[in-house]
Amino acid sequence: IQTYDLEKGMRTYIDCEVEEAGVCIINAQRLLQIVKTMPEGRLKISVDSTHKTVIESGLSHFDIKALPGADFPTLPELSGERGFSIPQYLFRKFVNRILFAIGQNDARPVFNGAYFQIKGDKITVVSCDGNRLAYCEKEMDVVNKNRDGSELNLKFIIPGKTLLELLKMVKDTEEEIEIRMLSRRYIIFKIGSFVFFSKTIDSDYIDYSRILPKSH
């Protein structure tokens, strides 16, 4: 199952009994509403040659219209050469500490996201909306996922909207979240069986070190 709005998307896999292989596009909001009303138990989805879709479980039965799977936009290749992983609870703590200072629809794109820098075992996260600045830094055991074995030295800006979606999936647990860079334009998050990906803000971040007072 995968979703994509040309800015961010998700892919996951579930075990099922496939009677006939195929692909189609089902409206996500309608599917969610239907599944919420259905009883617990097995769910069956069938699509005919005209894309009429039947969703049934127990005595519940719904008919909706699907679209051809070939019309779905092409997803980026969900693999990256450079990446790292940290416990989910720490990622959640970082985001919660800097979320308040991310801009909302600012004309300057960098203010609408959070800047991440991972260098060796040190993670720095910064956000700024033009009036407030949040800065969080921590040295910790970062698991290096670079495929070539090189030292970690990553910089990227994650949009605030992406971070809000991630907070819905990331738990206060020791289980890891794996983060991979896919060029400068995309970033990939792997959380259990879910792969969440998003465009980054492809720009240089502000020189926040000049803003922070050296003495006070």
Secondary structure per residue as TSV (DSSP state, phi and psi in degrees):
chain	resnum	aa	ss	phi	psi
A	1	I	-	360.0	129.4
A	2	Q	E	-142.1	149.3
A	3	T	E	-130.4	155.7
A	4	Y	E	-164.5	128.2
A	5	D	-	-116.2	21.5
A	6	L	S	75.3	-6.9
A	7	E	S	-113.7	-43.7
A	8	K	E	-146.7	162.4
A	9	G	E	-165.0	178.6
A	10	M	E	-148.2	149.2
A	11	R	E	-137.6	136.8
A	12	T	E	-146.8	164.2
A	13	Y	-	-124.6	141.5
A	14	I	-	-132.4	149.6
A	15	D	-	-73.9	136.3
A	16	C	-	-155.0	169.5
A	17	E	-	-102.8	109.6
A	18	V	-	-90.2	114.7
A	19	E	S	-84.2	-35.9
A	20	E	S	-153.0	125.7
A	21	A	-	-68.2	149.8
A	22	G	-	178.9	178.2
A	23	V	-	-145.1	141.2
A	24	C	E	-156.6	168.6
A	25	I	E	-113.0	122.9
A	26	I	-	-116.4	133.9
A	27	N	-	-56.6	121.9
A	28	A	H	-65.5	-41.3
A	29	Q	H	-65.8	-42.5
A	30	R	H	-66.6	-41.2
A	31	L	H	-61.1	-43.0
A	32	L	H	-62.2	-45.0
A	33	Q	H	-62.2	-39.6
A	34	I	H	-67.1	-48.1
A	35	V	H	-63.5	-35.3
A	36	K	H	-62.1	-31.7
A	37	T	H	-87.7	-7.7
A	38	M	S	-86.0	152.2
A	39	P	-	-72.2	164.4
A	40	E	S	-67.6	150.6
A	41	G	S	132.4	-167.4
A	42	R	-	-75.7	143.1
A	43	L	-	-115.4	132.9
A	44	K	E	-118.7	130.8
A	45	I	E	-122.9	125.6
A	46	S	E	-131.4	140.6
A	47	V	E	-128.2	127.6
A	48	D	-	-93.6	-174.8
A	49	S	T	-66.8	-20.5
A	50	T	T	-94.0	5.8
A	51	H	-	71.7	17.1
A	52	K	E	-69.7	127.2
A	53	T	E	-113.7	129.9
A	54	V	E	-114.7	124.3
A	55	I	E	-116.3	122.7
A	56	E	E	-142.3	149.2
A	57	S	E	-158.3	122.9
A	58	G	T	59.7	-125.7
A	59	L	T	-91.2	-3.6
A	60	S	E	-83.1	140.0
A	61	H	E	-149.5	124.9
A	62	F	E	-130.7	139.9
A	63	D	E	-114.8	126.3
A	64	I	E	-137.6	172.7
A	65	K	E	-106.5	129.4
A	66	A	-	-99.4	176.7
A	67	L	E	-120.8	157.3
A	68	P	E	-60.4	135.2
A	69	G	G	-62.2	-25.7
A	70	A	G	-66.3	-17.6
A	71	D	G	-80.8	-8.4
A	72	F	S	-68.8	137.6
A	73	P	-	-63.6	151.1
A	74	T	-	-70.5	128.8
A	75	L	-	-84.9	150.8
A	76	P	-	-67.1	155.6
A	77	E	-	-64.8	117.8
A	78	L	-	-87.9	64.1
A	79	S	-	-151.8	146.2
A	80	G	-	-140.8	149.2
A	81	E	S	-79.4	-26.1
A	82	R	E	-118.1	138.2
A	83	G	E	-178.3	179.7
A	84	F	E	-157.0	171.2
A	85	S	E	-141.9	146.5
A	86	I	E	-141.0	163.4
A	87	P	E	-60.2	144.1
A	88	Q	H	-60.3	-37.9
A	89	Y	H	-65.2	-31.5
A	90	L	H	-73.3	-40.7
A	91	F	H	-60.5	-43.1
A	92	R	H	-61.5	-40.0
A	93	K	H	-65.8	-43.6
A	94	F	H	-56.0	-51.7
A	95	V	H	-63.7	-44.0
A	96	N	H	-63.3	-29.3
A	97	R	H	-77.2	-25.5
A	98	I	H	-112.6	-3.7
A	99	L	G	-62.0	-35.3
A	100	F	G	-64.1	-23.2
A	101	A	G	-100.9	13.4
A	102	I	S	-85.8	132.3
A	103	G	-	-68.2	157.8
A	104	Q	S	-115.1	109.3
A	105	N	S	55.5	37.9
A	106	D	-	-71.3	145.8
A	107	A	S	-66.3	-20.6
A	108	R	S	-95.8	109.9
A	109	P	G	-54.8	-38.4
A	110	V	G	-62.7	-25.7
A	111	F	G	-76.4	-10.1
A	112	N	G	-92.8	11.9
A	113	G	E	-145.0	179.8
A	114	A	E	-114.3	135.4
A	115	Y	E	-90.3	127.6
A	116	F	E	-115.5	134.6
A	117	Q	E	-131.0	124.3
A	118	I	E	-119.8	114.1
A	119	K	E	-132.1	110.3
A	120	G	T	63.4	-120.8
A	121	D	T	-104.7	19.1
A	122	K	E	-117.5	130.6
A	123	I	E	-113.7	131.1
A	124	T	E	-123.0	131.7
A	125	V	E	-128.1	131.3
A	126	V	E	-135.1	141.4
A	127	S	E	-137.7	151.1
A	128	C	E	-155.8	131.9
A	129	D	-	-107.7	14.2
A	130	G	S	96.6	-22.8
A	131	N	S	-117.4	-36.4
A	132	R	-	-121.2	150.9
A	133	L	E	-134.1	132.0
A	134	A	E	-114.9	136.6
A	135	Y	E	-135.8	126.8
A	136	C	E	-134.9	130.3
A	137	E	E	-139.1	140.7
A	138	K	E	-154.8	136.3
A	139	E	E	-94.7	131.9
A	140	M	-	-160.5	175.2
A	141	D	-	-81.9	99.7
A	142	V	-	-96.0	128.1
A	143	V	E	-81.7	116.6
A	144	N	E	-75.8	122.3
A	145	K	-	-112.1	14.4
A	146	N	-	-63.0	127.7
A	147	R	T	-70.1	-25.0
A	148	D	T	-92.4	2.5
A	149	G	-	77.8	5.8
A	150	S	-	-71.6	163.0
A	151	E	-	-68.6	146.4
A	152	L	-	-68.9	130.0
A	153	N	E	-157.4	81.7
A	154	L	E	-118.6	144.8
A	155	K	E	-139.4	133.5
A	156	F	E	-161.9	159.8
A	157	I	E	-119.2	119.2
A	158	I	E	-97.8	127.8
A	159	P	E	-58.8	146.2
A	160	G	H	-59.2	-37.6
A	161	K	H	-62.9	-36.2
A	162	T	H	-65.9	-41.8
A	163	L	H	-64.3	-37.0
A	164	L	H	-62.8	-39.7
A	165	E	H	-68.1	-39.3
A	166	L	H	-63.1	-37.5
A	167	L	H	-61.2	-25.4
A	168	K	H	-72.5	-21.9
A	169	M	H	-104.6	-29.7
A	170	V	-	-81.5	132.1
A	171	K	-	-109.1	166.1
A	172	D	S	-81.5	75.4
A	173	T	S	-141.5	160.0
A	174	E	S	-75.9	-13.2
A	175	E	S	-60.0	146.4
A	176	E	E	-89.0	152.2
A	177	I	E	-109.4	128.2
A	178	E	E	-100.3	130.7
A	179	I	E	-121.7	128.3
A	180	R	E	-129.3	142.4
A	181	M	E	-89.5	132.6
A	182	L	E	-116.8	90.2
A	183	S	T	58.8	-159.9
A	184	R	T	-87.3	-8.6
A	185	R	T	-98.4	-26.5
A	186	Y	E	-129.5	150.4
A	187	I	E	-132.5	143.5
A	188	I	E	-119.6	134.8
A	189	F	E	-120.0	125.8
A	190	K	E	-111.5	118.6
A	191	I	E	-127.3	101.3
A	192	G	T	61.6	-124.7
A	193	S	T	-89.6	1.2
A	194	F	E	-98.2	137.4
A	195	V	E	-117.6	113.1
A	196	F	E	-110.5	134.4
A	197	F	E	-136.0	156.1
A	198	S	E	-154.3	153.6
A	199	K	E	-69.8	146.2
A	200	T	-	-94.4	171.2
A	201	I	-	-90.3	104.5
A	202	D	-	-83.4	83.4
A	203	S	S	-159.6	161.6
A	204	D	-	-79.7	137.9
A	205	Y	-	-81.8	162.5
A	206	I	-	-65.1	156.4
A	207	D	-	-81.0	81.2
A	208	Y	H	-67.6	-22.6
A	209	S	H	-65.0	-25.9
A	210	R	H	-76.6	-22.8
A	211	I	H	-82.7	-36.9
A	212	L	S	-69.5	129.1
A	213	P	-	-67.7	139.0
A	214	K	S	-81.6	-26.5
A	215	S	-	-147.2	152.6
A	216	H	-	-159.0	360.0
